[in-house]
């Protein structure tokens, strides 16, 4: 299938949004992480709690994702995967102050993988306060058309503890359905792979509920919450499931740090490189 042929004339324009950044959502995520609520500055990527879209129930697909969206490419039987992204923090966003967001379509590229064509779509967002661009984010989303043959029995859940590590910073977590439910609610995520076990095992072919990729990224950033992050690049590599023990690990590196999420099944479910001020 030639995926590129479906997006020859697809050029969606920019999307503008605004949010008052009330402290409530940030306080709620802090409770999920058993941490004190942030005061003043919003931690890196916590803008994921804001500028949320709530489509009508009739606008959702069978998997819980919206059937259509401004930056969703018009390809048949679309399957979506959050692959990674980058963040530049010029100045932290401030809680309780109106912020504006402008999102634009970045690069669109079709690549050949082992199981067929994949479309990589980058969406760039600029976040401003008081007329000043403070945060710039790029998200890389991968799309496939039709069924993904790699699923269905190829991935196995492993409830063993993650291996011991000598990393300087460590955070242990065994995500359960309560954690996934609360994070889905805070991020307006209705994708059924995070809460509907009969669906995720019977239709998607996974061995259990899938831990949100963004949740893995935010857990890694908890390792450096006390530091001033200026830039971040991250990649989601392999899914992690409810019941598996994860260990977020970090070590200083040059002017920043390297971070990763490990389990008993894989040493690199997610990775990140951070630069400090």
C-alpha positions as CSV (number, residue, x, y, z in Angstrom):
1,X,0.0,0.0,0.0
2,X,1.3,3.4,-0.9
3,X,0.6,5.5,2.2
4,X,2.1,8.6,0.7
5,X,-0.6,8.7,-1.9
6,X,-3.2,9.4,0.8
7,X,-1.5,12.5,2.0
8,X,-0.4,14.2,-1.2
9,X,-2.7,17.1,-0.7
10,X,-3.0,16.9,3.1
11,X,-1.8,20.1,4.5
12,X,-3.8,21.0,7.7
13,X,-3.3,24.5,8.9
14,X,-2.3,25.7,12.4
15,X,-4.5,25.1,15.4
16,X,-4.8,27.8,18.2
17,X,-5.9,27.0,21.7
18,X,-5.7,28.7,25.1
19,X,-5.8,27.5,28.7
20,X,-5.7,29.3,32.1
21,X,-3.4,26.6,33.6
22,X,-5.3,26.3,36.8
23,X,-3.4,24.4,39.6
24,X,-6.0,21.6,39.9
25,X,-4.7,19.2,37.2
26,X,-1.1,19.7,38.3
27,X,-2.1,19.0,41.9
28,X,-4.0,15.9,40.8
29,X,-1.0,14.4,38.9
30,X,1.2,15.2,41.9
31,X,-1.2,13.1,44.0
32,X,-1.0,10.3,41.5
33,X,2.8,10.4,41.9
34,X,2.6,10.8,45.7
35,X,4.4,14.1,45.5
36,X,3.8,17.7,46.7
37,X,2.0,19.9,44.2
38,X,4.2,22.2,42.1
39,X,4.1,25.9,43.0
40,X,4.6,28.5,40.4
41,X,6.4,26.8,37.5
42,X,4.8,23.9,35.6
43,X,7.2,20.9,35.4
44,X,8.4,19.9,31.9
45,X,5.7,18.3,29.8
46,X,3.0,18.7,32.4
47,X,1.2,20.9,29.8
48,X,-0.1,17.5,28.7
49,X,-2.7,18.0,31.4
50,X,-3.9,21.1,29.7
51,X,-5.3,22.2,26.3
52,X,-7.3,19.0,26.3
53,X,-9.7,17.9,23.5
54,X,-13.0,16.3,24.5
55,X,-14.7,15.1,21.3
56,X,-18.3,14.0,21.4
57,X,-18.9,10.3,22.3
58,X,-20.2,9.7,18.8
59,X,-16.9,10.9,17.4
60,X,-14.9,8.1,18.9
61,X,-13.8,5.1,17.0
62,X,-14.1,1.5,18.3
63,X,-10.7,1.7,20.0
64,X,-11.7,4.9,21.9
65,X,-9.5,7.2,19.8
66,X,-11.2,10.0,17.9
67,X,-12.1,8.8,14.4
68,X,-11.0,12.1,12.8
69,X,-8.7,14.9,13.9
70,X,-7.0,17.9,12.6
71,X,-3.5,16.2,12.5
72,X,-4.7,12.6,11.9
73,X,-3.6,11.6,8.4
74,X,-6.4,10.4,6.1
75,X,-5.2,6.8,5.7
76,X,-7.5,3.7,5.8
77,X,-7.7,1.5,9.0
78,X,-5.4,3.9,10.8
79,X,-3.4,2.7,13.8
80,X,-1.6,5.2,15.9
81,X,1.6,4.9,18.0
82,X,3.3,7.6,20.0
83,X,7.0,7.2,19.1
84,X,8.8,10.1,20.8
85,X,9.5,13.8,20.8
86,X,11.6,16.8,21.8
87,X,11.1,19.7,24.2
88,X,12.8,23.0,24.5
89,X,12.1,25.0,27.6
90,X,13.1,28.7,27.1
91,X,11.2,29.7,30.3
92,X,8.9,27.6,32.3
93,X,5.1,28.0,32.0
94,X,3.5,29.5,35.1
95,X,0.5,28.0,36.8
96,X,-2.6,30.1,37.1
97,X,-1.7,32.3,34.1
98,X,-3.3,32.2,30.7
99,X,-1.2,30.4,28.1
100,X,-1.7,30.1,24.3
101,X,-0.8,27.1,22.2
102,X,-0.2,27.1,18.4
103,X,0.2,23.7,16.8
104,X,1.4,23.2,13.2
105,X,2.1,20.2,11.0
106,X,5.8,19.4,10.7
107,X,7.5,16.7,8.7
108,X,5.5,13.9,7.2
109,X,7.6,10.9,6.0
110,X,6.7,7.4,4.8
111,X,9.3,4.7,5.7
112,X,9.4,1.0,5.0
113,X,9.5,-1.2,8.1
114,X,9.8,-5.0,8.6
115,X,6.1,-5.4,8.5
116,X,5.2,-2.8,5.9
117,X,4.9,1.0,5.4
118,X,4.8,3.4,8.3
119,X,3.9,7.1,8.2
120,X,5.8,9.4,10.6
121,X,4.0,12.6,11.4
122,X,5.5,15.4,13.5
123,X,3.4,18.0,15.2
124,X,5.1,21.1,16.5
125,X,3.5,23.2,19.3
126,X,4.6,26.5,20.7
127,X,3.4,27.6,24.2
128,X,3.3,31.3,25.0
129,X,2.6,33.5,28.0
130,X,2.5,37.3,28.0
131,X,3.3,37.2,24.3
132,X,6.5,35.2,24.8
133,X,7.2,31.8,23.4
134,X,8.3,29.8,26.4
135,X,8.1,26.2,25.5
136,X,8.4,24.4,22.1
137,X,7.5,20.8,21.7
138,X,7.6,18.3,18.8
139,X,5.8,15.0,18.9
140,X,6.5,12.2,16.5
141,X,3.5,9.9,15.8
142,X,3.7,6.7,13.8
143,X,0.7,5.5,11.8
144,X,0.1,2.2,10.2
145,X,-2.7,1.0,7.9
146,X,-4.6,-2.2,8.8
147,X,-3.6,-4.9,11.3
148,X,-0.2,-5.0,12.9
149,X,1.1,-8.5,12.4
150,X,3.7,-8.1,15.2
151,X,1.1,-8.3,17.9
152,X,-0.9,-11.3,19.0
153,X,1.2,-13.6,21.2
154,X,4.6,-12.1,20.4
155,X,4.7,-10.0,23.6
156,X,4.6,-11.7,26.9
157,X,3.9,-10.1,30.3
158,X,6.7,-10.6,32.9
159,X,5.8,-9.8,36.5
160,X,9.4,-10.3,37.8
161,X,11.2,-7.5,39.5
162,X,13.3,-5.3,37.2
163,X,17.0,-6.1,37.6
164,X,19.1,-4.2,40.1
165,X,21.0,-1.2,38.9
166,X,23.8,1.1,40.0
167,X,22.2,4.1,38.4
168,X,22.5,7.3,40.5
169,X,18.8,8.1,40.4
170,X,16.1,5.4,40.6
171,X,12.3,5.2,40.9
172,X,10.4,2.0,41.3
173,X,6.8,1.5,40.3
174,X,4.4,-1.4,39.5
175,X,1.6,0.2,37.5
176,X,-1.9,-1.1,38.2
177,X,-5.3,-0.4,36.6
178,X,-6.0,2.4,39.2
179,X,-2.9,4.3,38.1
180,X,-3.8,4.0,34.4
181,X,-7.4,5.0,35.0
182,X,-6.4,8.2,36.8
183,X,-3.8,9.1,34.2
184,X,-6.3,8.5,31.4
185,X,-8.8,10.8,33.1
186,X,-6.2,13.6,33.6
187,X,-5.1,13.5,30.0
188,X,-8.6,12.9,28.4
189,X,-7.3,9.6,26.9
190,X,-10.2,7.2,26.0
191,X,-8.0,4.6,24.2
192,X,-9.3,1.3,25.4
193,X,-5.9,-0.4,25.6
194,X,-5.4,1.4,28.9
195,X,-8.6,0.3,30.8
196,X,-10.5,-2.4,28.8
197,X,-8.7,-5.7,29.4
198,X,-11.0,-7.9,27.3
199,X,-10.5,-5.5,24.4
200,X,-6.8,-5.1,24.7
201,X,-6.2,-8.9,24.9
202,X,-8.9,-10.1,22.5
203,X,-8.7,-7.4,19.8
204,X,-5.3,-5.7,20.1
205,X,-3.5,-8.9,21.0
206,X,-1.5,-7.5,23.9
207,X,-1.0,-9.6,27.1
208,X,-2.4,-7.0,29.4
209,X,-3.4,-3.3,29.8
210,X,-0.8,-1.1,28.2
211,X,0.9,1.6,30.3
212,X,0.7,5.0,28.7
213,X,3.8,6.1,26.8
214,X,3.5,9.6,28.2
215,X,3.3,8.2,31.7
216,X,6.6,6.5,31.2
217,X,8.2,9.8,30.0
218,X,6.8,11.7,33.0
219,X,8.0,9.0,35.5
220,X,11.5,9.4,34.0
221,X,11.3,13.2,34.5
222,X,10.4,12.6,38.2
223,X,14.0,11.6,38.6
224,X,15.1,15.2,37.8
225,X,12.2,17.1,39.2
226,X,14.5,19.1,41.4
227,X,16.6,20.3,38.4
228,X,16.0,23.0,35.8
229,X,15.4,21.2,32.5
230,X,16.2,23.2,29.4
231,X,15.8,20.6,26.7
232,X,14.6,17.0,26.4
233,X,14.5,14.3,23.7
234,X,12.8,11.0,24.3
235,X,11.8,7.8,22.6
236,X,9.3,5.1,23.3
237,X,10.7,1.8,22.3
238,X,8.7,-1.1,23.7
239,X,5.3,-1.3,25.5
240,X,5.0,-2.1,29.2
241,X,2.0,-3.7,30.8
242,X,0.0,-3.5,34.1
243,X,1.5,-5.9,36.6
244,X,5.1,-5.5,35.4
245,X,7.6,-3.9,37.6
246,X,9.3,-0.9,36.1
247,X,12.4,1.0,37.3
248,X,13.1,4.5,36.0
249,X,16.8,5.0,36.0
250,X,19.0,8.1,35.5
251,X,22.6,9.1,35.5
252,X,24.3,12.5,35.0
253,X,25.9,13.0,31.6
254,X,27.8,16.1,30.6
255,X,25.5,19.1,31.1
256,X,22.4,16.9,31.6
257,X,21.4,13.3,32.1
258,X,20.4,10.1,30.4
259,X,17.2,8.4,31.6
260,X,15.5,5.1,30.8
261,X,12.8,2.8,32.0
262,X,13.7,-0.9,32.6
263,X,11.7,-4.0,33.5
264,X,12.4,-7.6,34.0
265,X,11.6,-8.1,30.3
266,X,13.6,-5.2,28.7
267,X,16.2,-2.7,29.8
268,X,15.0,0.1,27.5
269,X,11.2,0.5,27.3
270,X,11.7,4.3,27.0
271,X,14.8,6.5,26.9
272,X,15.5,10.2,27.2
273,X,18.3,12.7,27.1
274,X,18.0,15.8,29.2
275,X,20.0,19.0,29.3
276,X,19.9,21.2,32.4
277,X,20.2,25.0,32.7
